[in-house]
Amino acid sequence: MRNGDQPVAGATVTISGEVSDVAETDGEGGFRIGALVDGEYQLSVRRAGMAFVPETACITIDGGDMGVRFDVAPSGGVSRRSASEVFREEGLAIRDGEALETAIVVEETEPADAVHVFVEIRHPMRNDLSLIVVAPDGEEVILSWADGGPPDLVGWFGRELQATGPIWRLAGRPTGTWRLRVRDIAPGDEGTLVRWGLAFVRDRSGQNARLVLGCGASGQGWVQALDADLRRATWTRHLQDGYTLGETRPSCGDVDGDGLEEMAIGVGRGGAGWVALRDDETHGRALLAWLRVPDEAYCAANGETRPSLGDIDGDGRAEIVVGLGAGGGGRVPWQAYNTRNGEAWPACGDVEFDGRDEVVLGLGTNPGRGGWAVVLDDAAAGLRPMRWLAIPWPAYRAAGGAVRPALGDLDGDRRDEVALGTGPFPRSGGCVAILDDANHAFAPRGWARLRWPAYNAANGETWPAFTR
């Protein structure tokens, strides 16, 4: 095995099939595996700091001569800017009608919540180009396919550049060989792949998640964030336009696509329709913006806001969905309810495993016809109504009870289940209904109940949430 004129020593060669064995190349780049029988085999080569293309080859041994070629990835230098970013300097020509493939070997072992891909390509017609990234497990994602735009292609897919394919599928363990395939699919112009790189993004910069607590009407606008040990806390205060009631309703999500979660804070009745948007913990929870519901009549009459953050269009950045209180018009496909009450409690999650979050709106009290929520499909489907969900509890529905939804993947199939919390229901409260994901037709999966009999008998209101 050679890299140009130089032998590749110390590479591990693995063969599996009818017979399995492992060998290491010697100082001349040679290796020996004996006692093979005819059959189908897979041959792979690995060496720290070096990538081979292909990483694995399928071969057939039938008694005759057999040859297989492994190319060492181009000799551009690999550098790191941080523990989570790696770049490769290339300077490779992109020629008309031809394809090039380059690789980066990553030795990370910690799972990544997201993977972003950087490219710097100089080309007069980026519409000529197709780019595909291949993860170590073989997952292929189209970054760009004749997508048009100005000359050159420079930036991060997953941040400022939107990938053609589902880049979120690259999340997971980064260890192994990553490949970038670039092809010029139209005649007339040529360019250069200057460099490319990868960023492995982890929530909270690899720290544990934090619990965020909003306060009630006497909370004076404060929000508390607790560390994983639930002891150390930081406080942030959110006031606007004379809002003194102080109720705060936080929701967290990655609004700007940097892998860190911002916080949106809704307000209670009398809050004039405001939502505060704060930056992530790494940036000190700095105030980014005050956002306001574009309905002056509602803002004056009620003004409470109930934000939920979710990526409903699959671009790697969370949108802010704001539910309104009573008198908010409902905005649900049930006009009688919109007129009678109109409040909605939103929650976001991916019930289909398509990389875009759906929105579940829990309804408020509705005498005689309570216990309902509606699932709205993602932005690609125009947020059309997808399914009505009813709490499987006839007595609660007949009493007109409210629904407080939450979404999370309970069974690890990458599709979120739906939890439906309940409003006050003395003597029989404390219950949460669990429904399966869209792939399983939102079938009831069971009930959870607070283990606090005295509270369940006196009130029993439940507000579900999921954590990882």
C-alpha positions as CSV (number, residue, x, y, z in Angstrom):
1,M,0.0,0.0,0.0
2,R,1.5,3.3,-1.0
3,N,0.7,7.0,-0.9
4,G,2.2,8.2,-4.1
5,D,5.8,7.0,-4.0
6,Q,5.8,6.5,-0.2
7,P,4.8,3.2,1.5
8,V,2.0,3.4,4.0
9,A,3.2,1.6,7.1
10,G,1.1,0.9,10.3
11,A,-2.3,0.8,8.6
12,T,-4.8,-1.7,9.9
13,V,-6.3,-3.9,7.2
14,T,-9.4,-5.8,8.1
15,I,-11.1,-8.5,6.0
16,S,-14.4,-10.1,6.8
17,G,-16.6,-12.6,5.0
18,E,-16.0,-16.4,4.7
19,V,-12.9,-15.8,6.8
20,S,-12.2,-12.8,9.0
21,D,-8.7,-11.6,9.9
22,V,-6.7,-8.4,10.7
23,A,-3.3,-7.4,9.5
24,E,-1.0,-4.4,9.7
25,T,1.0,-3.0,6.8
26,D,4.8,-3.2,7.2
27,G,7.5,-0.7,6.4
28,E,7.1,-1.5,2.6
29,G,3.4,-1.0,2.8
30,G,2.7,-4.7,2.4
31,F,0.5,-7.1,4.4
32,R,-0.4,-10.7,4.4
33,I,-3.6,-12.5,5.2
34,G,-3.6,-16.3,4.7
35,A,-5.9,-19.2,4.6
36,L,-8.6,-17.4,2.5
37,V,-11.2,-19.4,0.7
38,D,-13.3,-18.4,-2.3
39,G,-16.2,-16.1,-1.5
40,E,-17.4,-12.6,-1.0
41,Y,-15.4,-10.3,1.4
42,Q,-15.2,-6.8,2.6
43,L,-11.8,-5.2,2.9
44,S,-11.2,-2.0,4.9
45,V,-8.2,0.1,5.8
46,R,-7.7,2.5,8.6
47,R,-4.8,4.5,10.0
48,A,-4.9,7.4,12.5
49,G,-4.6,10.8,10.8
50,M,-5.1,9.4,7.3
51,A,-8.2,8.8,5.2
52,F,-8.6,6.2,2.5
53,V,-11.1,6.2,-0.4
54,P,-13.0,4.0,-0.4
55,E,-13.0,3.2,3.3
56,T,-14.4,-0.3,2.6
57,A,-14.2,-2.3,-0.6
58,C,-16.2,-5.3,-1.6
59,I,-14.2,-8.0,-3.3
60,T,-14.7,-11.5,-4.7
61,I,-12.0,-14.3,-4.4
62,D,-12.5,-17.1,-6.9
63,G,-9.1,-18.7,-7.1
64,G,-7.6,-16.2,-9.6
65,D,-5.7,-13.0,-9.2
66,M,-7.5,-10.2,-7.3
67,G,-6.6,-6.5,-7.0
68,V,-8.2,-3.7,-5.1
69,R,-7.1,0.0,-5.0
70,F,-7.3,2.3,-2.0
71,D,-6.4,5.9,-2.5
72,V,-5.0,8.0,0.2
73,A,-7.1,11.2,0.6
74,P,-5.5,14.3,-0.9
75,S,-2.7,15.7,1.2
76,G,-4.2,19.0,2.3
77,G,-3.5,19.8,5.9
78,V,-6.1,19.1,8.6
79,S,-6.3,21.7,11.3
80,R,-8.6,22.4,14.3
81,R,-9.9,25.7,15.5
82,S,-11.6,24.2,18.5
83,A,-12.4,20.8,20.1
84,S,-15.6,20.7,17.9
85,E,-14.4,22.0,14.6
86,V,-12.0,20.5,12.0
87,F,-10.9,21.9,8.6
88,R,-9.0,20.6,5.6
89,E,-7.1,22.9,3.3
90,E,-7.4,21.6,-0.2
91,G,-6.8,23.8,-3.3
92,L,-8.2,21.1,-5.5
93,A,-9.4,22.0,-9.1
94,I,-13.0,21.4,-9.9
95,R,-13.0,20.5,-13.6
96,D,-15.9,20.5,-16.1
97,G,-17.9,17.3,-15.9
98,E,-15.6,15.7,-13.3
99,A,-16.1,14.8,-9.7
100,L,-13.6,15.0,-6.8
101,E,-13.8,13.4,-3.4
102,T,-11.9,14.4,-0.3
103,A,-12.0,13.1,3.3
104,I,-11.4,14.1,6.9
105,V,-10.8,11.6,9.6
106,V,-12.4,12.5,12.9
107,E,-11.4,10.9,16.2
108,E,-14.2,12.5,18.3
109,T,-16.2,10.0,20.4
110,E,-18.8,12.3,22.0
111,P,-22.1,12.3,20.2
112,A,-23.1,15.5,18.4
113,D,-26.5,17.0,18.5
114,A,-25.9,18.5,15.0
115,V,-23.2,18.6,12.4
116,H,-22.5,21.7,10.3
117,V,-20.4,21.6,7.1
118,F,-18.2,24.5,5.9
119,V,-17.1,24.9,2.3
120,E,-15.1,27.5,0.5
121,I,-15.5,27.0,-3.2
122,R,-14.4,29.6,-5.8
123,H,-16.4,29.1,-9.0
124,P,-18.0,31.6,-11.4
125,M,-21.2,29.6,-11.7
126,R,-22.2,27.9,-8.4
127,N,-25.3,26.7,-10.3
128,D,-22.9,24.2,-12.0
129,L,-22.1,22.4,-8.8
130,S,-23.4,19.5,-6.8
131,L,-22.1,18.9,-3.2
132,I,-22.8,15.8,-1.1
133,V,-21.4,15.0,2.3
134,V,-21.1,11.4,3.5
135,A,-21.0,10.5,7.2
136,P,-18.9,7.7,8.6
137,D,-22.0,5.5,8.8
138,G,-22.7,6.0,5.1
139,E,-25.5,8.5,5.5
140,E,-25.4,10.8,2.5
141,V,-26.9,14.4,2.5
142,I,-27.1,16.6,-0.5
143,L,-25.7,20.0,0.5
144,S,-26.3,21.8,-2.8
145,W,-27.5,20.6,-6.2
146,A,-27.5,23.3,-8.9
147,D,-29.1,25.7,-6.4
148,G,-28.1,28.9,-8.1
149,G,-26.9,32.1,-6.4
150,P,-24.0,34.4,-6.8
151,P,-20.5,33.3,-7.8
152,D,-18.5,31.3,-5.2
153,L,-19.9,29.2,-2.4
154,V,-18.6,30.1,1.1
155,G,-20.1,29.4,4.4
156,W,-21.6,26.9,6.8
157,F,-24.4,24.5,5.8
158,G,-26.6,24.3,8.9
159,R,-26.0,27.9,9.7
160,E,-26.1,30.7,7.1
161,L,-26.4,28.3,4.1
162,Q,-29.5,26.0,3.8
163,A,-28.8,22.5,2.7
164,T,-30.9,20.9,-0.1
165,G,-31.1,17.6,1.9
166,P,-31.9,16.9,5.6
167,I,-28.6,17.9,7.2
168,W,-30.1,17.1,10.6
169,R,-29.6,13.4,9.8
170,L,-25.9,13.8,10.3
171,A,-26.3,14.1,14.0
172,G,-24.9,11.3,16.1
173,R,-21.4,9.9,16.7
174,P,-18.8,11.8,14.6
175,T,-16.0,9.2,14.8
176,G,-14.7,8.0,11.4
177,T,-14.1,9.2,7.9
178,W,-16.2,12.0,6.5
179,R,-16.2,12.6,2.8
180,L,-17.2,15.6,0.6
181,R,-18.1,14.9,-3.0
182,V,-18.0,17.8,-5.4
183,R,-19.1,17.5,-9.1
184,D,-19.2,20.1,-11.9
185,I,-22.4,19.1,-13.7
186,A,-22.4,21.7,-16.5
187,P,-19.8,22.7,-19.1
188,G,-18.1,26.0,-19.5
189,D,-16.6,27.0,-16.2
190,E,-14.1,25.5,-13.7
191,G,-13.3,26.3,-10.1
192,T,-11.4,25.4,-6.9
193,L,-12.3,23.7,-3.6
194,V,-10.2,25.9,-1.3
195,R,-11.1,24.1,1.9
196,W,-13.9,22.5,3.8
197,G,-14.6,21.6,7.4
198,L,-17.0,20.2,10.0
199,A,-18.4,21.5,13.2
200,F,-19.9,19.1,15.8
201,V,-22.5,21.0,17.8
202,R,-23.6,20.0,21.2
203,D,-26.3,21.6,23.3
204,R,-24.9,24.0,25.9
205,S,-21.4,23.5,24.5
206,G,-21.3,19.9,25.8
207,Q,-22.6,20.8,29.3
208,N,-25.6,19.2,30.9
209,A,-29.0,20.6,30.2
210,R,-30.4,23.2,32.6
211,L,-33.9,23.4,34.0
212,V,-35.6,26.8,33.4
213,L,-38.4,28.0,35.6
214,G,-40.8,30.7,35.0
215,C,-42.7,32.4,37.8
216,G,-46.3,33.2,38.5
217,A,-48.2,36.5,38.9
218,S,-46.1,37.6,41.9
219,G,-42.8,36.7,40.3
220,Q,-41.9,40.3,39.3
221,G,-40.7,39.2,35.9
222,W,-38.0,36.8,37.0
223,V,-36.8,33.6,35.3
224,Q,-34.5,31.1,37.1
225,A,-32.1,28.6,35.4
226,L,-30.9,25.7,37.5
227,D,-27.8,23.6,36.8
228,A,-28.0,19.9,36.5
229,D,-27.5,19.5,40.3
230,L,-30.6,21.6,40.8
231,R,-28.7,23.7,43.3
232,R,-26.8,26.5,41.5
233,A,-29.1,29.0,39.9
234,T,-28.9,32.1,37.8
235,W,-31.7,34.7,37.6
236,T,-32.8,37.0,34.7
237,R,-35.5,39.6,34.9
238,H,-37.8,40.5,32.0
239,L,-39.9,43.7,32.2
240,Q,-41.4,45.8,29.4
241,D,-43.8,48.7,29.0
242,G,-44.8,48.9,32.7
243,Y,-45.6,45.1,32.9
244,T,-45.7,44.6,36.7
245,L,-47.8,41.4,37.1
246,G,-44.5,39.5,36.7
247,E,-45.7,36.2,35.3
248,T,-43.1,34.5,33.0
249,R,-43.5,31.6,30.6
250,P,-40.1,30.5,29.2
251,S,-39.4,28.2,26.2
252,C,-36.0,27.3,24.8
253,G,-34.7,26.6,21.3
254,D,-31.9,27.3,18.8
255,V,-33.2,30.4,17.0
256,D,-30.0,31.4,15.2
257,G,-28.6,27.9,14.3
258,D,-25.5,28.1,16.4
259,G,-26.2,24.9,18.3
260,L,-27.0,26.8,21.5
261,E,-30.5,27.5,22.8
262,E,-32.0,30.9,23.1
263,M,-34.9,31.6,25.4
264,A,-38.3,33.2,24.6
265,I,-40.2,34.4,27.6
266,G,-44.0,35.0,27.4
267,V,-45.9,37.1,29.8
268,G,-49.2,36.8,31.7
269,R,-52.5,38.7,31.4
270,G,-51.8,42.4,31.3
271,G,-48.5,41.9,29.5
272,A,-49.6,43.8,26.4
273,G,-48.7,40.9,24.0
274,W,-44.9,41.0,24.5
275,V,-42.4,38.2,24.2
276,A,-38.7,38.7,25.3
277,L,-36.1,36.9,23.3
278,R,-32.8,36.3,25.1
279,D,-29.5,34.9,23.8
280,D,-28.0,31.6,24.9
281,E,-26.1,31.0,28.2
282,T,-22.7,31.3,26.4
283,H,-23.6,34.8,25.4
284,G,-24.9,35.8,28.8
285,R,-28.6,35.7,28.1
286,A,-28.3,39.2,26.5
287,L,-31.6,40.7,25.4
288,L,-31.9,40.2,21.6
289,A,-35.3,41.6,21.0
290,W,-38.8,42.4,22.3
291,L,-41.4,40.8,20.1
292,R,-45.1,41.7,20.1
293,V,-48.3,40.0,19.0
294,P,-49.6,42.0,15.9
295,D,-53.1,42.4,17.4
296,E,-53.6,45.7,19.2
297,A,-57.1,44.8,20.4
298,Y,-55.9,41.5,22.0
299,C,-52.8,43.2,23.5
300,A,-55.0,45.8,25.2
301,A,-57.7,43.4,26.4
302,N,-55.6,40.5,27.6
303,G,-52.0,40.5,26.3
304,E,-50.8,37.1,27.7
305,T,-48.3,35.2,25.5
306,R,-47.4,31.5,25.5
307,P,-44.3,30.9,23.3
308,S,-43.1,27.5,22.1
309,L,-39.9,27.2,20.0
310,G,-39.6,24.6,17.2
311,D,-38.0,24.2,13.8
312,I,-41.1,24.0,11.7
313,D,-39.4,24.5,8.3
314,G,-36.3,22.3,8.8
315,D,-33.7,25.0,8.3
316,G,-31.9,24.3,11.5
317,R,-33.3,27.4,13.2
318,A,-36.2,27.4,15.6
319,E,-39.3,29.5,14.9
320,I,-41.3,31.1,17.7
321,V,-44.9,29.9,17.9
322,V,-47.0,32.1,20.3
323,G,-50.2,30.9,21.7
324,L,-52.7,33.5,23.0
325,G,-55.0,33.5,26.0
326,A,-58.8,33.9,26.2
327,G,-60.0,36.3,23.5
328,G,-57.1,35.6,21.3
329,G,-59.4,34.2,18.5
330,G,-58.0,30.7,18.8
331,R,-56.6,30.5,15.2
332,V,-57.7,26.8,15.3
333,P,-60.0,25.2,12.7
334,W,-63.1,25.3,15.0
335,Q,-64.8,28.6,14.7
336,A,-67.3,28.0,17.6
337,Y,-64.4,27.5,20.0
338,N,-62.5,30.5,18.6
339,T,-65.5,32.7,19.4
340,R,-66.4,31.1,22.8
341,N,-62.8,31.0,24.3
342,G,-60.0,31.2,21.8
343,E,-57.0,30.4,24.0
344,A,-54.3,28.0,22.8
345,W,-51.3,26.3,24.4
346,P,-48.7,25.4,21.7
347,A,-46.0,22.8,21.8
348,C,-43.6,21.8,18.9
349,G,-42.0,18.5,18.0
350,D,-41.4,16.2,15.1
351,V,-44.1,13.5,15.1
352,E,-43.2,12.2,11.6
353,F,-39.3,12.1,11.6
354,D,-39.1,14.4,8.6
355,G,-36.8,17.0,10.1
356,R,-39.5,19.6,10.6
357,D,-41.5,20.1,13.7
358,E,-45.2,20.0,13.8
359,V,-47.2,22.2,16.2
360,V,-49.8,20.9,18.6
361,L,-52.3,23.4,20.0
362,G,-54.0,22.5,23.2
363,L,-57.4,24.1,23.7
364,G,-58.7,25.8,26.8
365,T,-61.9,25.1,28.7
366,N,-65.0,24.4,26.6
367,P,-68.1,23.3,28.5
368,G,-69.4,20.0,27.3
369,R,-66.8,19.6,24.6
370,G,-63.4,19.9,26.3
371,G,-60.2,17.8,26.3
372,W,-59.1,18.6,22.7
373,A,-55.9,19.4,20.9
374,V,-55.1,19.8,17.2
375,V,-51.9,18.8,15.4
376,L,-50.8,21.2,12.7
377,D,-48.4,19.9,10.0
378,D,-45.1,21.6,9.4
379,A,-44.4,24.7,7.3
380,A,-43.8,22.6,4.2
381,A,-47.5,21.5,4.4
382,G,-48.7,25.0,5.2
383,L,-49.4,24.3,8.8
384,R,-52.6,22.6,7.7
385,P,-54.6,20.6,10.3
386,M,-53.2,17.1,10.4
387,R,-55.2,15.4,13.2
388,W,-57.5,16.3,16.1
389,L,-56.6,14.6,19.4
390,A,-59.0,14.0,22.3
391,I,-58.0,13.0,25.8
392,P,-59.2,9.5,26.2
393,W,-61.3,10.3,29.3
394,P,-65.0,10.9,28.6
395,A,-65.7,12.4,32.1
396,Y,-63.0,15.0,31.7
397,R,-64.1,15.9,28.2
398,A,-67.7,16.3,29.3
399,A,-66.5,18.6,32.1
400,G,-65.0,20.9,29.4
401,G,-61.4,20.5,30.6
402,A,-58.4,22.2,29.1
403,V,-55.4,20.5,27.4
404,R,-51.7,21.4,27.9
405,P,-49.5,19.5,25.3
406,A,-45.8,18.5,25.3
407,L,-43.8,16.5,22.7
408,G,-40.9,14.2,23.2
409,D,-39.4,10.9,21.9
410,L,-40.2,8.4,24.6
411,D,-39.4,5.2,22.7
412,G,-36.3,6.3,20.8
413,D,-37.7,5.9,17.3
414,R,-37.0,9.6,16.4
415,R,-40.7,10.4,16.3
416,D,-42.1,12.4,19.1
417,E,-44.9,11.1,21.2
418,V,-47.6,13.6,22.6
419,A,-48.3,14.1,26.2
420,L,-51.6,15.9,27.1
421,G,-51.7,17.5,30.5
422,T,-55.0,18.5,32.1
423,G,-56.5,21.5,33.9
424,P,-57.9,21.4,37.4
425,F,-60.1,18.4,38.1
426,P,-60.6,17.9,41.8
427,R,-60.8,14.4,43.2
428,S,-59.5,12.8,40.0
429,G,-56.7,15.0,38.8
430,G,-53.0,14.7,38.4
431,C,-53.3,12.8,35.1
432,V,-51.3,13.0,31.8
433,A,-52.4,11.1,28.7
434,I,-49.7,9.7,26.5
435,L,-50.4,9.3,22.8
436,D,-48.1,7.6,20.2
437,D,-46.5,9.4,17.2
438,A,-48.0,10.1,13.7
439,N,-46.6,6.8,12.3
440,H,-48.7,5.0,14.9
441,A,-51.8,7.1,14.3
442,F,-51.5,8.9,17.7
443,A,-52.8,5.7,19.4
444,P,-53.2,6.0,23.2
445,R,-50.2,4.5,25.0
446,G,-51.3,5.0,28.6
447,W,-51.5,7.4,31.4
448,A,-49.0,9.0,33.8
449,R,-50.2,10.4,37.2
450,L,-48.7,12.5,39.8
451,R,-47.9,10.5,43.0
452,W,-49.4,13.1,45.3
453,P,-52.9,12.0,46.3
454,A,-53.6,15.2,48.3
455,Y,-52.8,17.5,45.4
456,N,-54.7,15.3,42.9
457,A,-57.8,15.5,45.1
458,A,-57.6,19.2,45.6
459,N,-56.6,20.4,42.1
460,G,-54.7,18.0,39.9
461,E,-53.6,20.4,37.2
462,T,-50.7,19.0,35.2
463,W,-48.1,20.8,32.9
464,P,-46.0,18.1,31.1
465,A,-42.6,18.6,29.6
466,F,-39.9,16.4,28.2
467,T,-36.1,16.5,28.8
468,R,-33.1,14.5,27.5
